[in-house]
Amino acid sequence: MNVSILNSHDVECEDFVIGMATAKLCHMPAWSNMVEKTFGHKGFFLVARQDGVVCGVLPLTKVRSRLFGCRMISQAFSNYGGPLTKCPTATEALCKRAVELATEHGCRSIEFRNIDPIPYDFYLRTDKISLHLPLVDDPDELWHSFKPKIRNRVRKAEKSGIIIVRGGLELLDDFYRLWTVRMHELGTPCYPRKLFIGVMETFPDKCQIFVTRLDDRIVGAVFAYCFNGMVQARWGASLIEYNNLNPISLLIWSIAKHYCEAKAKCLDLGTSIVGSSQYDFKNRWRAEPIQLHYQYWVQPGNKLSFIRRDNPKYKNMIDIWKKLPLWITRLVGPRISCSLP
């Protein structure tokens, strides 16, 4: 088994990723290139070959941070990643090479963002759940599968005069203004606008922005992309003062309906922590919980550290961030979040 670092465009690697049922958009070489071009984080796209034939890939991104030091992530700015392989031998070869690279580059750790765990004695984190809503070809069938309470919320939003608009880059400013408001309310540094531009320009035929408007005001927005039949409603928000009108419910239904008609098979509503209000809301849509297995290799002599909102160490930081003026969080947030992908 030979493992190499991809240094140029390779159709065979792209075809391998596209042909794997468990692949996500972040497994495409173009995602790694986008991250490196946009943020300067060095990418190492590992390819395992047996007798010259691709049998596995592992996208790695090297990230430097004053808070967390130097580390590698598979995959940056995504909920997913980790080895994508056809056999255990390829998985073993890719992980071994990843550890060698991390050691060579002085990285403290590697974070593998897996759905299924890889069979190694790495630190395992299981506090995150992804919620997947199965889609069908007929939107009416999906609509009638929802509980009456869900359908009533969607109807209430429609009756209130909220309308749905779907588009691309022309809606990015509307999305970003609203999304950064919500991140401020949550006490979370926002990603820079250039991330969303990078994703849309790299994958123009896979990305959509959905917004809800009431009169002339944007009251909800979702940035979504579709790959291999899975739609990821990756980033979304609504204005809390309009929550009683249920704009986010109308957004979810509109996205689901659109992608049913596009013959997609699953709508990923994003990650949540079991028991959180976000988890409960998504679960009402009969979304299936998918356990995520984030695993960490740690350089001997180093300690693993990562941000969790329930960690008392970060509670004061979150509270302070919420109290800052919105314009400051929009200015400073992207500088912080670039190293927290």
N, C-alpha and C positions, 0 to 999 in steps of 0.2 A: 504494500500500500504506500503510495507516494503522496505527500502533502506539500503543496506549493502555495505561494501567495499570488493572487491574481493581480497582474500589473497592467492589463489592457482589456479592451472589450472582448468578451468571449461568448459567442452565441451558444455554445454547448452548455456553458454554465447557466445561462439564462433559461435555456430549454429545460435543463434539469430541474431548476426551481419551479418553473411553471408546471412541469409534469408531476410534481409532488403534491399530493392531496393536502398535506398538513402545512404546506408553505404559506408564509405570510408575505405581504408586500415588502417588509423590512428585510427579508432574505434575498431580495434581488440585489445584484451588484450595484445597480444604479442608486439604491438607497444609501449604501456606504459612500459612494462618490458624492452624493448630494450633501451628506453630513460633513464630509471633509471640505468640500468646496465652500459650504455656507459658514462653518464654524472653525475650520482649521484643525479639527480633531483628526488625528491620523487614523486611517482605516487599514485594516489587514483582513482581506477577504480570502479565507483559507479554502482550498479546493483539494479534496481527496480523490485520487484516481487509482483504479486498478486496471493494469494493462492498457493504460491510456484512456480509459472510460471514466467519466465523472460518476462517483457514487456517494458523494457527500460534500456539503459546504458548511462553513461556519464564519459568519460575518462578525468581526471584532472592531471595536472603536476604542482607541486610547484617549482617555480624558484626564486632564490635569486640573486639580482643584486645590485651593488653599485649605479648604475644610476637610476634604477626603484624600488628599494626596493624589498620586498617579494610580490609575486603575484602568482595567479594560471592561467593556460592556458589550454584550451580544443580546439585543441590538439597541443602540442609542436612539432616543426619541421615539421609542416604541414600547408597547406592552409585551411584545414577544421577541423571540430570537432563539439562541441556542443552536446546537447542531441539527442540521437537516440532512439525514442520511438514509441509505437503503439497507445498511447492515451494521451490526455492532462493531465490526472491525474498523469501519470508517469513522464511527463515533469515537472509538478509542484513539485512533490516529490523530483525529482533529483536536481532541481535548489535550492530548500529549503535546502537540505542537503549540497549542494556545498557551499552555503553562510555560513552555520553553520561551516563547515570545515575551510573555509577561515578565519572566525572570530577566531576560536580556534587556528589557526596557525599564527595569526598576519599578514595575507596577506592584502595588500592595495586594491587589486582588483581581479576580475575574468574576463578573456577574453573568451567569447564564440565565436568560429569561425564558424558561421552558414551560410548556404545558405538561408534557410527560417528563418525569425526572430521569436524569441520566444516572447510570449505575456506578456512582463513585462516592467516596466518603467525603463529600463536600458539605459545608454548612447549608442547611435547607430552610428556606423561608416559605411559609404556607398561609400567610395572613391575607393574601389577595385572591379574589375570585373574579373570573370573567363571566359575564352573563350573555348567553347566546340565544337569540330568538329565531327558531326555525321558520323559514319562509316557504311559501307554496306559490305555484304559478298563478292561482286565482286569488286576487286580493279580497274578494268577497268571502271566500272560505276562511282566510286569515281573520278578517273583521269579525265574523260570527264566532270565531274561536275565543275571542276575548270576553272577559266577564262584563256584564252590563255596566258596572261602575267605570270601567275603562272607556267603553264606548260613550257613556254619558259625558265624561270629561272632554273627549274629543268634540262631541256635538256642542258642548258649552262654549268651547273655544271658537268654533265656527260661527255659532249664533252671536257671539260677542263682536263679530266683525273682523276677527283676526284672519289674515290671509297668508298663504304660503308662497314664497318666491324661491325658485331654484336656479342656480347659476354657477359661475366660476370665479375668476379673478375679479370680475366687476363687483362682486359681493364681499370681497375680502375685508375691505375697510369696515363695512357694517358689522361683519362677524367679529373682527378683532376688537373694535371699540366695546362691544357688549361683553365679549369673553374676558377682556382685561378687567372690566368692572367686577365680574363674578370672582375672578381670581383674587382681586383685592379684598372682597368680602370674606373669602375663605382664608385669607392670610397666607396666600401662596404666590411666590414670585412668578410672573408671567413669562412665557417663552417670547422671544423676539418675533416680530412680524416676518422677518426674513425666513424663518423656519417654514411657515405656511406657504410663502412664495416659492421656496425651494421644492416643497413637496408637489405643489400644483404645476410648476414648470417642468419638473422631472417626470411626472406621471399625469399629463394633462387629460388623458382619456379615462383616467380612473378616479378622479377627484370631483366632488360636488360640494357646494355650500348650500345649505337650506336655511332660510330665515323666515321668521314670522313677523308680520307687520300689523300694527293696529293704528289706523290712520297713517300718519307719516313717521311713526316711531317703530324702531326695531325692538321687539320684546323677547325674542328668542333666536338662537342661531346654533347650527351644528355644522362642523367640518367633517365630511365623510369620504372614505375611499373604498373601492371595491377591487378585490383580487381573488381569482380562482373561486368565484362564487360566494366569497365571504365579504360582507360589508362591515367596515369598522366605523361606527359613529365615534370617531376618535376624540374630538374635542367639542364640547357643547355647553351652553349656558342659557339661562333666561333671567329676566329682571324680576327680582323677588317681589316687587310691588305689584306685579301682574300675575303672581302665582295663582290667585283665586280664579283667573280666567283660563288656566291650564294651557299656556302656549307650548310648553315642553311636550305635553301629551299629543297635541296636534302635530308637532314636529316629528315625534317618533312614528306616529301613524303614517304621516306623509312620506317619510323615508322608507318605511316598510312597504307601503303600497307601490312606490316608485320602483323599488328593487324587486318586488314580486313580479312586476310587469317586465323587468329586465332579466328575469329568470335566475336571479341570485338565489342561493340556498339558505343563507344564514345572515342575520343581522347581529353583529357584536355590539352590545350596548356599553362596552367599556368595563374597566375593573372597579371593584368595590371591596370593602371589608365587610364580612358577614356581620349582620346586626346593625349596620349603619343605615341611616335614612335613605341614602342612595341605593343601597342594596335592596331595601324593602320596596322602594318605588319601582325599580327595574324588575323585581321578582313578580310584581303584580301583572306584568305583561306576559306571564307564563314563560319567561326566559329561563333557559336551563343553566344552572351554575356549573362552571368549568373551573376546577381547581388548578391554580397556577403553582408551579414548583420553581421558584427562583433559587438557584444554587450558586454557591460561592467557593471558589478556590482562594485561599489566603496564603500569601507569602509567609513562610516560617519566620517567626519573630514579630509579626504584625498582628494587630487586632482588627476585627471587622467592625465597621460602623456604618450606619445608614440612617436616613431620616424617617421617622415614623411620627405621625401627627399626635399619637397618644404618648409619646416619649416626653416626660416632664422637662427634659433638657431643652426641647425646642418650643415648649408652650409659650414662654415669654416672648420668643422671637415672633411667633405667629400672632400673638396679641398685639405686639408693637406694630407689626406690618399692617394689620387691619386699621390701625389708627392713623397711619401715614396718609397724606393727601394722595388722591388717585394719580395725579400727574407725576408724583415722585416715584410711585410704584411702577408706572409705565416706563419711566426713564431708567430706574435702577434694576428693576426686576429682570429684564433680559440679560443684564450683565451677570447676574447671579445664576439664573437658570441655565445659561449656556454650559455651565460645569455640573449641572444636575439633570442630565438627560435621561 
